[in-house]
Amino acid sequence: MLVVMRHNASKAEVGRVVGEIEDMGYEARSMPGKQRTTVGLMGNDGRVDSARIAGLPGVLEIIPVTKPYKQVSREWRSADTIVEVGNGVRFGGSEVPIIAGPCAVESEEQILGIAHQLKGMGASLLRGGAFKPRTSPYSWQGLGEEGLRLLAQAREATGLAIVTEALDPDGVDLVAEYADVIQIGARNMQNYPLLRRAGRCGKPVLLKRGMSATLNELLLAAEYLLADGNDDVILCERGVRSFDSHTRNLFDLTAVPVVQSLSHLPMIADPSHGTGIRDKVIPMARASIAAGADGLMIEVHPNPPTALSDGAQSLYPNQFSELMEQIRVIAHAIGRSVRGST
C-alpha cells in the first residue's frame, strides 16, 4: 500500500503517518520526492485498516499496490493449485473433469439411474441438491438428509464423487459426512459465517459466483475459505444478472481467463445456470472448454419435463452424451483431455 502525501505536507504529518503504520505492526518506508512524499506500507497481509491512515492530516490518497485478496492471488502463489477430490479426480491440471447430474435428488430410482448413465458417458462427479435454496418459499426445497444418503448410495454404486450444497454453517458438518465436495451456491457466496465454517470442514469446496458479484468479490469470498485453512477451493462461473431477458443469466465466459490470470485456483464453468435454456447449454459448454475452463458443471435429468427443479435447463442423457463427444475434440485441440475420455 502506498500513502501519497499532499505537496505541502509537513515533516510532522509524514511522521504521524509513519507512526500510525508502525503502531499497526507494519514497516513504513518514507520516500521523499521533488513534488511530494510517499510512504510505503511494507508487509501488508490484507488486514490493514486503511481508514486509519486516510483521515490523517496531509494525506492525499492511498493507492493499493497489491490485490485486496492475498492467498488466492498469483502474487501469493504463482503455480496452479491442483484440487483433488474423493475418487482421485483432479481440478486444475491438464485433465478436465465433468460434473453432471440433476438439479435436485428426487428419488432413489432417479439418482441411481442417472448416476449409472453419467458414469458410462464419462462424467467424473455427480451433482445433486439435497437442500435446495429456492427463490420462492413455496417451491420444493429438497429431500434433506435423505437426499444426502441417496447421493452416498449412488457414489457407492458408481464410484462417482459427490458434489452437493450446504446452505448454512450448521449444515456444513452434515453435508461433509456424505459429500466429497461441498458446494457454496451463488445465493450464499457472501455468507461469511458459512464460508468460514466451510474453510474448516476438511473437504474441498466449490464456490459459485454470486448473481451480481464482481470477480473481485468472488475472489475475496474465496479468500475467506483459504484464510480459515482450506486450500482446496474450486471457483465456478455460473452467470450474472443482466437486463436482457433472452437467457436466464448473462454467462460471463471471459471470467474464466480473467480469474485464471489473477488466481492460482481452478476455475470451472456452469453453462446450465449460465444460460437457463437447454439448447444453449451445449454450445456454451463447448465454448467454456475452448476458453480454458478447468471443468464443467452440467445439469442432466432422465426426464427434464418432470424435474422438480430447473427442468428447462437440464439436458437429456442423450444430449449429454453428444456434448461429451464434442468437448473431447475441443479439449484435445488445446492440449488438454476430458477425464474419462477414451
C-alpha positions in Angstrom: 0.0 0.0 0.0 1.3 3.5 -0.9 0.3 6.6 1.0 0.6 9.7 -1.1 1.1 12.9 0.9 0.0 16.4 -0.2 2.7 18.5 -1.7 2.6 20.8 1.3 2.6 18.1 3.9 4.9 18.8 6.8 7.5 16.5 8.2 5.4 16.1 11.3 2.4 14.9 9.2 4.6 12.5 7.4 6.0 11.3 10.7 2.5 10.8 12.0 1.6 8.5 9.1 4.8 6.6 9.6 4.0 6.2 13.3 0.4 5.1 12.6 1.7 2.4 10.2 4.2 1.2 12.8 1.6 1.2 15.5 -0.5 -1.3 13.4 2.5 -3.6 13.3 3.9 -2.9 9.8 7.0 -1.4 8.4 6.8 2.1 7.0 9.2 3.5 4.3 9.2 7.2 3.7 10.1 8.1 0.1 10.6 11.9 -0.4 10.2 13.2 -4.0 10.6 16.5 -5.8 6.9 17.3 -5.7 5.6 15.3 -2.7 6.4 12.5 -0.3 5.0 9.0 -0.4 5.0 6.4 2.4 5.1 2.7 1.6 3.5 0.2 3.9 5.5 -3.0 3.8 4.3 -6.5 4.7 0.6 -5.9 4.0 -1.2 -9.1 4.9 -4.6 -8.0 4.0 -5.6 -6.9 7.4 -4.6 -3.2 7.1 -7.4 -0.7 8.0 -6.6 2.0 5.5 -9.2 4.2 7.1 -6.9 4.8 10.0 -4.4 6.5 7.6 -6.7 8.1 5.0 -8.1 10.6 7.5 -4.7 11.8 8.8 -3.6 15.4 8.1 -1.5 15.7 5.0 -2.7 12.5 3.3 -3.8 13.0 -0.3 -4.7 9.4 -1.3 -4.0 5.8 -0.7 -3.0 3.5 -3.6 -3.3 -0.2 -3.2 -0.2 -1.9 -4.6 -1.3 -5.5 -4.2 -4.7 -7.1 -4.6 -7.2 -6.9 -1.7 -7.2 -10.7 -1.7 -3.9 -12.3 -0.7 -3.8 -16.1 -0.5 -5.9 -16.7 -3.6 -3.8 -14.4 -5.8 -0.9 -15.4 -8.1 1.2 -12.9 -6.2 0.9 -15.3 -3.3 1.3 -18.5 -5.3 2.3 -18.5 -9.0 1.8 -22.2 -9.7 -1.7 -23.5 -10.3 -3.4 -25.2 -7.4 -4.5 -28.8 -8.1 -7.6 -29.7 -6.1 -8.0 -33.5 -5.6 -11.4 -34.9 -4.7 -12.5 -38.2 -3.2 -12.2 -40.5 -6.2 -8.8 -39.3 -7.5 -10.2 -36.6 -9.8 -8.0 -33.5 -10.0 -9.2 -30.0 -10.9 -6.6 -27.6 -12.3 -4.4 -29.9 -14.3 -4.3 -30.9 -17.9 -7.4 -33.1 -17.5 -10.9 -31.5 -17.5 -13.3 -33.3 -15.1 -17.0 -33.1 -15.8 -19.6 -32.7 -13.0 -23.1 -33.8 -14.1 -26.4 -34.7 -12.6 -29.9 -33.4 -11.8 -30.5 -30.1 -10.1 -32.1 -32.0 -7.2 -32.2 -35.5 -5.8 -35.8 -36.6 -6.2 -35.8 -40.3 -5.5 -33.6 -43.4 -5.3 -34.6 -44.6 -8.7 -33.9 -41.2 -10.3 -30.5 -40.5 -8.8 -29.1 -44.1 -9.1 -30.4 -44.4 -12.7 -28.9 -41.2 -13.9 -25.6 -41.8 -12.0 -25.1 -45.1 -13.8 -25.8 -43.4 -17.2 -23.5 -40.5 -16.5 -20.7 -42.7 -15.3 -20.9 -44.7 -18.6 -20.7 -41.4 -20.6 -17.6 -40.2 -18.9 -18.7 -37.9 -16.1 -16.3 -37.8 -13.1 -18.5 -36.3 -10.4 -22.2 -36.5 -9.6 -24.1 -33.3 -8.7 -27.5 -33.2 -7.0 -29.1 -30.9 -4.5 -30.3 -32.4 -1.2 -31.1 -28.9 0.2 -32.5 -26.5 -2.4 -32.4 -22.7 -1.8 -35.3 -21.5 -3.9 -36.5 -18.0 -4.8 -40.0 -18.8 -3.6 -40.6 -20.2 -0.1 -43.4 -22.3 -1.7 -41.1 -24.1 -4.1 -39.9 -27.6 -3.4 -36.9 -27.5 -1.0 -35.3 -30.9 -1.5 -35.2 -34.2 0.4 -32.7 -33.0 3.0 -30.6 -35.7 4.7 -32.4 -38.5 2.9 -31.1 -36.9 -0.3 -27.6 -37.0 1.1 -27.9 -40.7 1.9 -29.1 -41.4 -1.7 -26.1 -39.5 -3.1 -23.8 -41.6 -1.0 -25.6 -44.7 -2.2 -25.0 -43.5 -5.8 -21.3 -43.0 -5.1 -21.0 -46.5 -3.7 -22.7 -47.9 -6.8 -20.8 -46.0 -9.4 -17.6 -44.6 -7.9 -18.6 -41.1 -8.9 -17.5 -38.4 -6.3 -20.4 -36.3 -4.9 -20.9 -32.5 -5.1 -23.8 -31.1 -3.2 -24.6 -27.8 -1.5 -24.5 -26.7 2.1 -26.9 -23.8 2.9 -25.8 -22.6 6.3 -22.9 -23.0 8.9 -24.8 -25.6 10.9 -25.4 -27.7 7.8 -21.7 -27.9 6.7 -20.8 -30.8 9.0 -23.8 -32.8 7.9 -23.0 -32.3 4.2 -19.4 -33.1 4.8 -20.3 -36.5 6.2 -21.7 -37.5 2.8 -20.2 -35.3 0.1 -16.7 -35.3 -1.5 -17.0 -31.6 -2.5 -19.1 -29.1 -0.6 -20.8 -26.5 -2.9 -21.4 -22.9 -1.8 -24.1 -21.7 -4.1 -24.5 -18.3 -5.8 -27.0 -17.0 -3.2 -24.5 -17.8 -0.4 -21.3 -16.6 -2.0 -21.1 -13.7 0.6 -22.5 -15.7 3.5 -19.3 -15.1 5.5 -20.2 -17.4 8.5 -20.9 -20.2 6.0 -17.6 -19.5 4.2 -15.6 -19.6 7.5 -17.2 -22.8 8.5 -16.6 -24.4 5.1 -13.0 -23.2 5.4 -12.6 -25.5 8.4 -14.6 -28.5 7.1 -11.6 -30.5 5.8 -13.3 -31.1 2.4 -12.8 -29.4 -1.0 -15.2 -26.5 -1.6 -16.8 -25.5 -4.9 -17.6 -21.8 -4.7 -20.0 -20.3 -7.2 -20.0 -16.7 -8.3 -22.9 -14.7 -6.9 -25.6 -13.5 -9.2 -24.5 -9.9 -9.0 -20.9 -10.3 -7.9 -17.8 -8.8 -9.4 -14.8 -11.0 -9.9 -13.0 -9.2 -7.1 -15.9 -10.1 -4.8 -15.7 -13.7 -5.9 -12.0 -13.9 -5.1 -12.5 -12.1 -1.8 -15.1 -14.7 -0.9 -12.6 -17.5 -1.7 -10.1 -15.7 0.5 -12.4 -16.4 3.5 -12.0 -20.1 2.8 -8.3 -20.0 2.5 -7.9 -17.7 5.4 -9.6 -20.4 7.6 -7.3 -23.1 6.4 -8.9 -24.6 3.3 -6.6 -24.5 0.2 -8.8 -26.9 -1.8 -11.2 -24.4 -3.5 -12.7 -24.6 -6.9 -14.2 -21.5 -8.4 -17.2 -21.5 -10.7 -18.7 -19.1 -13.2 -22.5 -19.6 -13.4 -23.8 -16.4 -14.9 -24.7 -13.0 -13.5 -27.9 -11.0 -13.8 -28.4 -8.8 -16.8 -31.1 -6.5 -18.3 -31.5 -8.9 -21.3 -34.3 -11.5 -20.9 -33.3 -13.9 -23.7 -31.4 -16.1 -21.2 -31.8 -16.7 -17.5 -28.4 -15.1 -16.8 -25.5 -13.5 -18.7 -22.9 -16.2 -18.9 -19.7 -14.3 -18.4 -17.3 -16.6 -20.1 -14.5 -14.0 -20.0 -14.4 -14.7 -16.2 -12.6 -17.9 -16.9 -9.4 -16.5 -18.4 -9.6 -13.4 -16.2 -9.8 -15.3 -13.0 -7.1 -17.7 -14.1 -4.8 -14.7 -14.7 -5.5 -13.4 -11.2 -5.7 -16.5 -9.1 -4.0 -19.9 -8.9 -7.3 -21.6 -8.0 -9.0 -23.8 -10.6 -11.9 -22.2 -12.4 -14.8 -24.2 -13.9 -18.0 -23.2 -15.7 -21.7 -23.9 -15.3 -23.4 -23.2 -18.6 -26.7 -24.7 -17.3 -27.3 -21.9 -14.8 -25.4 -19.5 -17.0 -28.0 -19.7 -19.8 -31.0 -21.4 -18.2 -32.1 -22.7 -21.5 -31.4 -26.3 -22.6 -30.5 -25.7 -26.2 -27.9 -23.0 -25.2 -26.1 -25.3 -22.7 -24.2 -27.4 -25.2 -22.8 -24.5 -27.3 -21.7 -22.6 -24.2 -20.2 -25.7 -22.7 -18.2 -26.1 -25.8 -17.1 -22.5 -25.6 -16.1 -23.0 -21.9 -13.7 -25.8 -22.8 -12.2 -23.7 -25.6 -11.8 -20.7 -23.2 -9.8 -22.9 -20.8 -12.2 -23.8 -18.1 -10.8 -26.4 -15.6 -14.1 -28.3 -15.6 -17.8 -28.2 -16.4 -20.9 -28.5 -14.2 -23.9 -29.7 -16.3 -27.4 -30.4 -15.2 -28.7 -33.7 -16.6 -32.1 -35.2 -15.8 -33.6 -38.5 -17.0 -36.8 -36.7 -18.0 -36.4 -32.9 -17.8 -40.1 -32.1 -18.2 -40.9 -33.8 -15.0 -38.0 -32.4 -13.0 -38.9 -30.8 -9.7 -36.3 -28.1 -10.2 -34.6 -26.5 -13.2 -36.0 -28.8 -15.8 -35.8 -26.2 -18.6 -32.0 -26.0 -18.4 -31.4 -29.8 -17.8 -30.0 -31.9 -20.7 -31.5 -35.2 -21.7 -29.0 -38.1 -21.2 -28.5 -38.5 -25.0 -27.7 -34.7 -25.2 -25.1 -35.1 -22.5 -23.5 -38.0 -24.4 -23.4 -35.8 -27.5 -21.8 -33.0 -25.5 -19.1 -35.3 -24.1 -18.1 -36.4 -27.6 -17.8 -32.8 -28.8 -15.8 -31.4 -25.8 -13.3 -34.3 -26.1 -12.4 -33.0 -29.5 -12.1 -29.4 -28.3 -10.0 -30.3 -25.3 -7.6 -32.3 -27.4 -7.2 -29.3 -29.8 -6.0 -27.1 -27.0 -3.7 -29.7 -25.4 -6.0 -31.0 -22.7 -8.2 -34.0 -22.2 -11.6 -34.7 -20.8 -11.2 -37.1 -17.9 -12.8 -40.4 -18.6 -12.4 -40.0 -22.4 -11.3 -42.9 -24.5 
